[in-house]
């Protein structure tokens, strides 16, 4: 009976350790994925920021176009 109890205890400890290892790795992967998503979201450009950055470029292009069209006449 002692051998059976030891065997069951060993199996239970092995199973619990394996499940703990798998769940730890799984949650670590989820946390890593969330960190990658957060870092990507910081780099995403929203429309307001893009419009502010394109404003000076548009004015330069309009000036160039006006100059080119004026010289053609």
Kinemage of the C-alpha trace (Angstrom):
@kinemage 1
@onewidth
@group {chain A} dominant
@subgroup {mainchain}
@vectorlist {calphas} color= white
{ca unk a 1} P 0.000 0.000 0.000
{ca unk a 2} L 2.912 2.352 0.722
{ca unk a 3} L 4.323 1.831 -2.766
{ca unk a 4} L 0.963 2.695 -4.331
{ca unk a 5} L 0.704 5.853 -2.244
{ca unk a 6} L 4.235 6.875 -3.206
{ca unk a 7} L 3.523 6.197 -6.882
{ca unk a 8} L 0.300 8.226 -6.812
{ca unk a 9} L 2.057 11.063 -4.976
{ca unk a 10} L 4.890 11.074 -7.499
{ca unk a 11} L 2.420 11.071 -10.411
{ca unk a 12} L 0.399 13.885 -8.834
{ca unk a 13} L 3.518 15.998 -8.198
{ca unk a 14} L 4.756 15.386 -11.751
{ca unk a 15} L 1.380 16.294 -13.225
{ca unk a 16} L 1.091 19.421 -11.068
{ca unk a 17} L 4.624 20.499 -12.001
{ca unk a 18} L 3.964 19.943 -15.691
{ca unk a 19} L 0.724 21.926 -15.575
{ca unk a 20} L 2.406 24.733 -13.652
{ca unk a 21} L 5.244 24.851 -16.192
{ca unk a 22} L 2.843 24.939 -19.153
{ca unk a 23} L 0.606 27.612 -17.609
{ca unk a 24} L 3.634 29.750 -16.686
{ca unk a 25} L 4.951 29.607 -20.249
{ca unk a 26} L 1.507 30.300 -21.681
{ca unk a 27} L 0.920 33.380 -19.521
{ca unk a 28} L 4.446 34.616 -20.205
{ca unk a 29} L 3.751 34.424 -23.941
{ca unk a 30} L 0.496 36.347 -23.482
{ca unk a 31} L 2.297 39.035 -21.471
{ca unk a 32} L 5.022 39.277 -24.132
{ca unk a 33} L 2.388 39.615 -26.834
{ca unk a 34} L 0.689 42.434 -24.916
{ca unk a 35} L 4.017 44.223 -24.545
{ca unk a 36} L 4.655 43.956 -28.299
{ca unk a 37} L 1.175 45.269 -29.055
{ca unk a 38} L 1.669 48.183 -26.653
{ca unk a 39} L 4.979 49.105 -28.275
{ca unk a 40} L 3.378 48.946 -31.735
{ca unk a 41} L 0.476 51.138 -30.639
{ca unk a 42} L 2.950 53.797 -29.522
{ca unk a 43} L 4.327 53.963 -33.062
{ca unk a 44} L 0.989 54.202 -34.847
{ca unk a 45} L 0.382 57.604 -36.366
{ca unk a 46} L -3.101 59.037 -36.015
{ca unk a 47} L -4.786 61.225 -38.637
{ca unk a 48} L -4.411 64.487 -36.659
{ca unk a 49} L -0.637 64.012 -36.309
{ca unk a 50} L -0.316 63.174 -40.004
{ca unk a 51} L -2.279 66.248 -41.071
{ca unk a 52} L -0.035 68.453 -38.907
{ca unk a 53} L 3.078 66.949 -40.468
{ca unk a 54} L 1.786 67.291 -44.042
{ca unk a 55} L 0.711 70.926 -43.698
{ca unk a 56} L 4.102 72.524 -44.445
{ca unk a 57} L 4.762 70.083 -47.278
{ca unk a 58} L 1.442 70.941 -48.914
{ca unk a 59} L 2.162 74.654 -48.706
{ca unk a 60} L 5.593 74.105 -50.333
{ca unk a 61} L 4.043 72.050 -53.118
{ca unk a 62} L 1.392 74.714 -53.714
{ca unk a 63} L 4.104 77.379 -53.924
{ca unk a 64} L 6.097 75.298 -56.407
{ca unk a 65} L 3.025 74.639 -58.520
{ca unk a 66} L 2.098 78.337 -58.588
{ca unk a 67} L 5.646 79.240 -59.597
{ca unk a 68} L 5.750 76.636 -62.375
{ca unk a 69} L 2.351 77.583 -63.722
{ca unk a 70} L 3.220 81.292 -63.660
{ca unk a 71} L 6.424 80.724 -65.684
{ca unk a 72} L 4.616 78.701 -68.363
{ca unk a 73} L 2.378 81.648 -69.314
